[in-house]
Amino acid sequence: MERPGAGGINSNECENTSTKRKMSEEFEASTVDCLINMPFATIDIKDDYEITDVPPKISKRSVGNEQITNDQIKKRKKRHKDYQPNYFLSIPITDKEITGEIKILQNAIIQQDKRLTKAMVSDGSFHITLLVMQLLNEDEVNIGIDALLELKPLIEEILQGKHLTLPFQGIDTFGNQVGFVKLAEGDHINPLLEIAETAKKTFQEKGILAGESRSFKPHLTFMKLSKAPWLRKNGVKKIDPELYEKFISHRFGEETFSRIDLCSMLKKKQSDGYYHCESSIVIGEKDGGEPDDAELVRLSKRLVENAVLKAVQQYLEETQNKKQPGEGSAVKTEEAERNGNDSDNNRK
């Protein structure tokens, strides 16, 4: 067997390097797929979840400083790891013209590649994600509902009685993995950005982990390759721009902003395909009117849960208060019994 010359590359080493690189790419693709499947997926997901702060090189003499730096890095990594949004604020898109035009777009893509059928978002799920958050239990969900209710008058103050119309035009993608209809440019952008920022501030002030490092980019997702992971194995690793080139500047219609829902990413979807909704606020037309049946049910449920929680807390407090003087009262009872027995003996 010939030895490679100086600076030469062994064929086995080349094969190993190639195999490692391929495994690394497949792992990275799998990770991106998993994250993109969330309803809040936007631009480069990897940038949002990687720790970019690299500790500087530290000499052996500064061991104490190295320990502090490592602790800070560990805490930062833990925060990123623990923060996994499972709820989001949704602006539902229900305008018949918009949903109809998107169905035409989806069918046109499917006609060119039937494998992409499973990658399409159902029309009942169309929405704009306003804010993502982490709610770990029912108590935090109730806090989230309270924050949503507090948001209503703040939004109405931003809009000042005016309707907010959201026009959709054109197509774009996030990393050729998520296809979405763009929100057209115009005067509606600033109030929508202000609403998003107000929502983020309102929820964060309640102690809720909400928002992301990236800026808010409103979009209407119509397809995700991650909805059908087997596509990658069949060679479909990205959305080909030629599939939607006829719709690149297409006008899809306008949605009048009127509702925000607090939705779960993980709970079972509703029968119409929309996400599980914990609570909603209605902006504009129904303002001052009577609440609908669903809103009354949610309100009743919250009132009952709060009443039960309060009763349980009161019971626990009373039980604890009784236990504290209980030891002394037991002594007094024994003394009273002794005195009673002494009195009986004296009578005898």
Legacy VTK file of the C-alpha trace (Angstrom):
# vtk DataFile Version 3.0
C-alpha trace
ASCII
DATASET POLYDATA
POINTS 348 float
0.000 0.000 0.000
1.394 3.399 -0.954
1.711 6.050 1.721
0.243 9.416 0.787
2.855 12.050 0.170
3.353 15.083 2.390
0.235 17.144 2.365
-1.685 14.333 0.626
-5.108 13.081 1.718
-5.738 9.459 2.622
-8.814 8.094 0.782
-10.181 6.546 4.014
-9.878 9.884 5.794
-11.686 11.571 2.908
-14.522 9.012 3.119
-14.833 9.465 6.903
-14.909 13.253 6.549
-17.584 13.020 3.850
-19.701 10.642 5.981
-19.435 12.897 9.064
-20.406 15.947 7.007
-23.439 14.114 5.588
-24.579 12.980 9.065
-24.162 16.521 10.377
-26.258 17.954 7.521
-29.009 15.356 8.054
-29.106 16.084 11.809
-29.281 19.839 11.205
-32.053 19.399 8.631
-34.017 17.206 11.038
-33.669 19.806 13.809
-34.804 22.649 11.554
-37.796 20.548 10.420
-38.877 20.040 14.032
-38.718 23.749 14.844
-40.342 24.915 11.613
-43.411 22.818 12.393
-44.395 25.268 15.136
-46.945 27.911 14.137
-44.565 30.696 15.133
-41.829 29.638 12.650
-40.445 32.640 10.783
-37.011 33.439 9.395
-33.791 31.624 10.293
-34.929 29.476 13.203
-31.425 28.271 13.931
-30.278 31.799 14.783
-33.026 32.124 17.386
-32.127 28.999 19.322
-28.344 28.837 19.123
-26.126 30.414 21.792
-23.979 32.875 19.902
-22.002 34.205 22.891
-18.639 32.441 22.931
-16.540 32.851 26.091
-13.116 34.422 25.458
-9.933 32.467 26.094
-8.889 32.773 29.719
-5.435 32.174 31.104
-4.791 29.553 33.786
-4.191 32.305 36.346
-7.792 33.597 36.114
-9.585 30.400 37.143
-12.134 32.331 39.221
-13.146 34.509 36.276
-13.407 31.415 34.067
-15.829 29.831 36.552
-18.048 32.930 36.552
-18.063 33.052 32.757
-18.939 29.363 32.485
-21.778 29.805 34.985
-23.165 32.680 32.932
-22.972 30.612 29.742
-24.733 27.687 31.443
-27.549 29.940 32.700
-27.955 31.466 29.236
-28.122 28.024 27.629
-30.677 26.892 30.219
-32.919 29.899 29.503
-32.840 29.136 25.770
-33.495 25.452 26.403
-36.346 25.985 28.862
-38.156 28.607 26.778
-40.253 26.557 24.390
-43.384 28.490 23.378
-46.579 26.432 23.540
-49.203 29.202 23.204
-49.602 32.121 20.816
-51.800 35.111 20.034
-53.540 34.555 16.718
-55.275 36.965 14.357
-57.557 34.543 12.452
-57.814 35.057 8.692
-61.336 34.102 7.630
-62.143 36.390 4.686
-63.688 34.194 1.969
-61.806 35.905 -0.847
-58.423 35.368 0.843
-59.057 31.740 1.796
-60.470 31.024 -1.687
-57.442 32.535 -3.459
-55.052 30.586 -1.231
-56.863 27.346 -2.115
-56.353 28.189 -5.804
-52.634 28.764 -5.090
-52.332 25.488 -3.176
-54.104 23.512 -5.905
-51.845 25.052 -8.560
-48.767 23.893 -6.625
-50.210 20.409 -6.024
-50.954 20.010 -9.739
-47.242 20.498 -10.406
-46.125 18.185 -7.572
-48.744 15.982 -5.908
-46.272 15.033 -3.170
-46.762 18.497 -1.658
-50.431 17.839 -0.804
-49.581 16.964 2.799
-47.440 20.097 3.152
-50.438 22.414 2.735
-52.002 24.284 5.667
-55.768 23.745 5.958
-57.922 26.827 5.354
-59.349 26.614 8.886
-55.861 27.279 10.302
-55.015 30.475 8.416
-53.811 33.164 10.829
-51.200 35.789 11.638
-49.111 34.992 14.715
-48.994 38.152 16.817
-46.990 36.826 19.787
-45.684 33.486 21.100
-45.373 32.567 24.778
-44.821 29.799 27.298
-47.702 28.890 29.642
-46.818 25.865 31.782
-50.057 25.219 33.706
-53.698 26.276 34.141
-52.764 29.116 36.504
-50.468 30.608 33.869
-53.139 30.106 31.196
-55.555 32.111 33.382
-52.919 34.831 33.765
-52.574 34.810 29.972
-56.346 35.208 29.600
-56.271 38.160 32.008
-53.461 39.746 29.988
-55.471 39.269 26.782
-58.507 40.983 28.334
-56.299 43.877 29.483
-55.004 44.168 25.927
-58.433 44.983 24.452
-58.735 48.646 25.619
-55.065 49.266 24.752
-55.648 48.118 21.165
-58.792 50.204 20.887
-56.784 53.221 22.050
-54.203 52.541 19.305
-56.897 52.252 16.609
-58.950 55.202 17.945
-62.196 53.841 16.540
-60.776 53.200 13.062
-60.933 49.868 11.252
-57.616 48.153 10.578
-57.641 46.527 7.145
-54.936 43.979 6.336
-54.283 43.502 2.577
-52.390 40.419 1.400
-50.319 40.386 -1.763
-47.426 38.293 -3.087
-45.584 35.139 -2.030
-42.363 34.562 -0.126
-40.680 31.797 1.899
-38.625 31.360 5.048
-35.522 29.480 3.996
-37.476 27.786 1.174
-39.096 25.659 3.897
-42.215 27.665 4.801
-44.354 29.302 2.127
-46.440 32.331 3.080
-48.602 35.076 1.639
-47.110 38.499 2.352
-48.836 41.382 4.057
-48.780 44.246 1.559
-46.993 47.491 2.463
-49.103 50.445 3.593
-50.415 52.565 6.466
-51.722 49.459 8.256
-48.198 48.237 9.083
-47.382 50.716 11.864
-50.548 50.188 13.950
-50.148 46.403 13.593
-46.530 46.624 14.788
-47.661 48.813 17.688
-50.341 46.265 18.621
-47.743 43.478 18.558
-45.351 45.461 20.761
-48.156 46.379 23.190
-49.186 42.719 23.420
-45.609 41.679 24.174
-45.259 44.312 26.901
-48.656 43.480 28.455
-47.899 39.762 28.725
-44.344 40.273 29.960
-45.562 42.621 32.698
-47.699 39.722 33.949
-44.544 37.642 34.352
-45.183 35.530 31.237
-42.283 34.386 29.061
-43.391 35.964 25.796
-41.866 37.256 22.605
-38.723 36.417 20.658
-35.385 38.016 19.891
-36.274 38.476 16.229
-38.493 41.298 15.050
-42.194 40.757 14.374
-42.836 39.902 10.711
-46.556 39.404 9.984
-47.207 36.629 7.463
-49.894 34.142 6.427
-48.462 30.619 6.114
-50.019 28.379 3.447
-47.520 25.486 3.339
-44.725 23.894 5.401
-42.454 21.116 4.222
-42.145 19.984 7.838
-45.819 18.922 7.823
-44.640 15.950 5.725
-41.143 14.921 6.964
-40.977 12.062 4.430
-40.694 14.667 1.640
-37.027 15.207 2.456
-36.333 11.485 2.082
-38.026 11.655 -1.329
-35.748 14.448 -2.476
-38.004 17.447 -1.726
-35.674 19.552 0.438
-36.976 22.998 -0.463
-39.919 24.811 -2.040
-39.093 25.439 -5.688
-39.864 29.118 -6.580
-41.139 27.968 -9.983
-44.099 26.325 -8.248
-45.576 29.701 -7.246
-44.012 32.092 -9.773
-47.437 32.954 -11.290
-48.584 34.190 -7.851
-45.440 36.125 -6.967
-47.327 39.465 -7.067
-50.877 38.110 -6.850
-53.397 40.072 -4.754
-55.252 37.727 -2.373
-57.717 40.122 -0.718
-58.224 42.048 2.515
-59.015 41.003 6.090
-60.610 43.434 8.547
-58.841 42.986 11.876
-61.524 42.236 14.471
-60.325 39.448 16.804
-57.344 38.095 18.723
-57.324 34.538 20.104
-55.122 32.958 22.764
-54.383 29.562 21.179
-52.520 26.407 22.147
-49.899 24.934 19.823
-50.164 21.483 21.379
-53.812 20.854 22.307
-56.137 19.142 19.840
-57.432 21.425 17.098
-61.104 22.327 16.754
-63.375 20.492 14.319
-62.996 23.301 11.742
-59.199 22.893 11.742
-58.504 25.989 13.826
-56.273 25.842 16.898
-57.606 25.169 20.400
-58.679 28.584 21.669
-58.547 29.471 25.385
-60.027 32.966 25.083
-60.700 35.768 22.590
-61.149 39.507 22.433
-63.259 41.187 19.757
-62.195 44.584 18.452
-64.559 47.013 16.745
-68.002 45.935 15.523
-69.119 43.892 18.554
-67.701 46.399 21.006
-70.255 47.123 23.726
-72.521 44.326 22.505
-73.478 41.147 24.244
-70.802 38.425 24.453
-71.287 35.334 22.318
-72.009 31.864 23.754
-68.386 30.688 23.592
-67.211 33.772 25.451
-69.888 33.260 28.141
-68.828 29.636 28.599
-65.183 30.626 28.980
-66.078 33.406 31.417
-68.252 31.051 33.505
-65.476 28.470 33.579
-62.972 31.030 34.807
-65.319 32.305 37.505
-65.929 28.767 38.788
-62.207 27.927 38.730
-61.344 31.124 40.618
-64.081 30.474 43.202
-62.879 26.896 43.770
-59.260 28.036 44.031
-60.192 30.700 46.559
-62.231 28.223 48.627
-59.353 25.721 48.677
-56.881 28.403 49.742
-59.233 29.572 52.492
-59.700 25.995 53.724
-55.940 25.416 53.810
-55.372 28.644 55.724
-58.066 27.808 58.287
-56.724 24.265 58.714
-53.229 25.584 59.264
-54.431 28.177 61.787
-56.247 25.462 63.734
-53.143 23.275 63.830
-50.922 25.954 65.322
-52.880 26.558 68.577
-53.932 22.915 68.548
-51.002 21.757 70.626
-51.769 24.252 73.410
-55.459 23.473 73.355
-54.680 19.778 73.735
-52.770 20.587 76.932
-55.663 22.713 78.182
-58.069 19.858 77.472
-55.944 17.467 79.527
-55.826 19.973 82.399
-59.598 20.438 82.250
-60.111 16.683 82.330
-57.800 16.400 85.374
-59.627 19.199 87.158
-62.929 17.544 86.392
-61.709 14.257 87.791
-60.415 15.995 90.943
-63.784 17.651 91.440
-65.544 14.325 91.095
-63.204 12.771 93.640
-63.833 15.622 96.085
-67.602 15.112 95.748
-67.146 11.424 96.437
LINES 1 349
348 0 1 2 3 4 5 6 7 8 9 10 11 12 13 14 15 16 17 18 19 20 21 22 23 24 25 26 27 28 29 30 31 32 33 34 35 36 37 38 39 40 41 42 43 44 45 46 47 48 49 50 51 52 53 54 55 56 57 58 59 60 61 62 63 64 65 66 67 68 69 70 71 72 73 74 75 76 77 78 79 80 81 82 83 84 85 86 87 88 89 90 91 92 93 94 95 96 97 98 99 100 101 102 103 104 105 106 107 108 109 110 111 112 113 114 115 116 117 118 119 120 121 122 123 124 125 126 127 128 129 130 131 132 133 134 135 136 137 138 139 140 141 142 143 144 145 146 147 148 149 150 151 152 153 154 155 156 157 158 159 160 161 162 163 164 165 166 167 168 169 170 171 172 173 174 175 176 177 178 179 180 181 182 183 184 185 186 187 188 189 190 191 192 193 194 195 196 197 198 199 200 201 202 203 204 205 206 207 208 209 210 211 212 213 214 215 216 217 218 219 220 221 222 223 224 225 226 227 228 229 230 231 232 233 234 235 236 237 238 239 240 241 242 243 244 245 246 247 248 249 250 251 252 253 254 255 256 257 258 259 260 261 262 263 264 265 266 267 268 269 270 271 272 273 274 275 276 277 278 279 280 281 282 283 284 285 286 287 288 289 290 291 292 293 294 295 296 297 298 299 300 301 302 303 304 305 306 307 308 309 310 311 312 313 314 315 316 317 318 319 320 321 322 323 324 325 326 327 328 329 330 331 332 333 334 335 336 337 338 339 340 341 342 343 344 345 346 347
